[in-house]
């Protein structure tokens, strides 16, 4: 029996299947299933089907202990994209501004070096990773629902950008609604498609840690971004580091795990030479800082600090989020 029939039956019955069930219900379904008609409808809607038995099915995913019957594929990217050096970048949905900035910067540099960034299109770190990768290369999104769904809906435009050159994949056929239990299943595909998994931020029971555990189960590299010991959003990543995960301090740490060379670094933006700008930049480069503290530490007037911060933002040296200013990662 074809893998497509298994996937179509799973969609119709709301179940999760890896193999054809030995039931009378499935036997009845299989006899009536018109595979060619199903494929024609997929093609009409701009989707593709990549069966587990197909030679183009990604070898890394095939090697996990529970590969899906196949992948529904959306997007204009070549299927060979799923075989390129790739890394999962995952983390908290309710991430901090720091986590968002790190995910964007890491993904951008990894994509620039030729790595395919894979994530789950969720809010927070996932979306930031996709956006960062799109600044320099291609990315793959893995859904925990039907291939025809943009979930969350707020990411419909992001999904369009990903599909324009990249790929969106799911083991779930069109029409399958998102459900809580589908997302851990989705995470095994995120981990299975990639050589390494980077966790940017994660609470103690974050879904990102499920992805990390699945990657470890398959003998893949797991890396984590160190975080503040007082932050709940860093509890999961710091726990991974205690267990032996590779710390990530820059994109080169991840590229080493992938066996890729970092691209030539652009010339660094020189620090500001004007004394007022230099003083403000030095403060925010130390740690995220509010305007009042900058005024106190520099001794400059509030309007001078405000003007300096605006100029530093225009120069790309400083960013602002949650009322705090911080130095921008190179």
N, C-alpha and C positions, 0 to 999 in steps of 0.2 A: 504494500500500500504506500502511496506517495506521501512524502512529508507534508505537502501542501494540504492534503486531505486531513491530516492530523491537526495542522494549524487552523484550518477552517472549522473543524469540529470543535476545537477548544474555544474558538470565538463564539460559536453558536450556543455552546453549553455553559459558557462562563467558567471554564476550567483551565487548569494549567497542565499541559501534557508535553512529555518529551518523546514518547513512543505511542504507537497506535494501541488504544485500549482493547482488551479482548472482551468486548461486551456486545450484546445484541443491538443496543442502540447505535453503537459506532458502525457495526456491520451494515445496518440499514442505511445509515447516513452515507457510508462509503459507496454502496451500490448506486445511490442516486447522485453522487457528487460528480459534476462535470468540470474536470480540471481545466480543460481548454477554455471553457466559458468564463471560469473564475479568473484565469490569467488575462483573458481579453479585457475583462472589466477592470482589473488592476492597471493594465496598460492604458486604458482609456482615461483613468484618473491620474495617470502620471506616476504610478508606483511600479516597482519591480519586486520579483520574488527570487531569493537566493537560497536554494535548498541545501541542507546539510550534506547531501551526497554530491553536490555540484563541485567541480574542480576549483571554482573560484571562491568557494566558502573559505573565510579566513582561517588559516591553519592554527593561529594562536587560540581562537575560540573553539575550534574543533578539538583541541587537546584538553579542554577542561572536562571534568568528570560528568557534567550534565549539560552538554551543548543543546541549544534549542533545535527543533526540527528544521528551522531555517530562519531567515531574516526577511522581513518586508523592508523595502528600501525606497526612500524618497530623496530626491535631489539629483543634480546634474553631474555630480562627481563620479569618476570611474570607480568601479568596484575594487580596483587595485589599491585604492586609498586605504582599504581595510587591512592591507598587508604591509604598509609602510611603517617605519619606526614610529611608535606611538606611545603616548603617556596619558593616563587618566589624571585629571585635576579635579578634585572633589572637596566638599566641605559643607559647612553649616549653611542652612537656608537663611537664617537670620544672622548673617555675618556682620562683623564690625566694618567700619570704614577702612581699617587697616587690612583686614582679610580681603576685602574687595580690591584694594589697591595691589596687594601682593598677588592675588589670583590673576588680575589683568596683566601685571608686569611679567610674571613668570610665563604665562601662556603666550604672550606676545614674543618673548625672547625664544621660547621653545619652538614656536611656529617659524620664526625667522631662521632658526637653525635647521629646519627641515622636518621637525617632528610634527606628527598629527596629534592635536590635542582632543581628547575624548572626554565627554562629560554627559550629565543627565538632563540638561535643559531646565533644571529646577531653579528656584529663586536663589539669590545669594551667590555663593562661590561658583556654582555651576555656570550660571549666566555670565558672571564676570570672566570666567575662564574662556567661554565661547567668544565673548566680545574681544578679549585680549588677543586670542588666536586669529580672529578675523582681521586684526590690524596688520598682520604680517604673513598670514598663510591660510591654511584650511583647517576645519574642525569637523568632528563627527559627534552628533547628539544621539543618545540612546533613550528611547521613550519607555515609560512604564504603562503604556496604553496603546490603543490602536494607532497604526501608522498615519491615519488621516487626522489625528487630533493634535492640536497645539496645546500642550499642558505644561504650565498654566497658560490660560488664554492671553494673559498679558505679554507673553513671549512670542506671540504670533509673528511679529515683525522680525524678531531675532531668528526665529525658525526659518523665515524666508531668506534671510541673509546667509544662514548656514547652508541651506539647500542650493544656493546659487554658487556652485563650485564644490561644495562639500556634500556630506551625506547625513540623513536622518534615518535611523534604523530602529526596528522594533521586532520582537518575536510575535507581536500581537497583530492580528488582521484588522482591516478597517472596521470601525464600529465598536471596538472593544473599549469600554469605559475605564478610566483610571480607578484603581482600588488600592487601599493601603498595602495589601499583600503582594501586589504586583511590583512594587518598587524594590524590595529586597531581591526579587527575581531579576529585575532590570539591572541591579548592581553587579550581578555575576557576569553579565554581558559587558558592562563597562570595564570590569577588571579583566575579563577574558580576552578582550580585544587588544589589550595593551601589554607592553613589556614592563611597565612600572606604574605605580599609583602614588600620587602626591596628595596628601591631606593637608589643606591649608589651615582650616579651623574646624574644630569639632567638639561638641559637648561630650560628656561621658557616654551617652547612649545614642550618639548621632548615627544616622544612616550611613554617613561617610565611613564610619568604622567598620560597618558591614562590608563595604567595598574593600577596605584594607584587609580585613580578615580573609575574604575570598581570594584576594591577590596572594596573600601569604600561603593559603591552602594550595594554590597552583604553582608555588615556587617563584612567584614574581617579586620584583623589588618593591618595597614600600618605603616611602620617604615622608617626612612630616616637617612642617614649618614650626619652629619653636615659638611659643607665645608667652604672654605674661602669666606668672604663676597665680596671680589673683583673679584671673579672668576665667569664668565658666566656659567661655568659647575656646579656651586653650587646654582644658582638662583632657580632652580626648587626644589631641596631638602630643601633648607632653607625656601622656601615658604611653603612646606609641614609641616615643623616644626612649623612655625607660626600658621598654621591651626590646630595644635594639634597632628601631627604624633609623634610617639615615637622615640626619638633620639637613634641611634645605636652607642655605643662607643666600643662595643666588642660583640663577638658571644653570650655571656650569655644574652644580652638584647633580642636577637631574640629567643633564646631557651626558655626564660621565656614566651614569647608570644605563643610558641608552646606547652608549658607544658612539655618540655623535660629537663632532667638534663644534665649539661655539663659533659663530660668525665673527668676522672682525668687528671689534667694538667701535661705535661711532666716536668721534672726538668728544671728550667730556665738555660739558658746558662749564666754562670757567666761573668760579664763584664771583659774586659781585665785588667790585673794587671800591665803590662809593661807600664811605664809612657807615652811613645810616643803614643802607641795604645789607652790608656785611654783618653788622651787629644783629639785625633782626634774623637774617638767615642763619647765623651761628646758633641762636637760641632755638629756632624751630628744628634745626638739624639734630639737636641733642635728643629731643623727645616731643611728642605732640603737646602743643602749648596754646593756651588761650590768649586773647589780646591783652587782658589785664596783667598776666604774668610777663608777657613780652615787654609791656610798658615798664613794669617794675624792674626787670632784669637789665633792660637797656638804658633806662633813664630818659628815653625819648618821649616826646609828647604823643598823645593818643592819635592826633591827626597825622603825625609823621609816621607812626607805626602803621596806621591804616593804609597810607599811600605806599609805604615800602612793601607791605604784604601784597597789595594789588599789583605792583610792578614785578615782584618775585613770582607771582602766579602767572603773569604774562610771559615771563622768561622760562616757565616750566620748571622752576626750582622749588616751588612750594605748592602744596595742595591743601584744600580745606574741606573738612567734613565734621559733622556733629559739633560745630562751634570751635573746633581745634584746628590749628595749622601744623603741618608736618612737612619735613623735607621729602621731596619726590624721589622714589627709588630710581636709580640710573637705568 
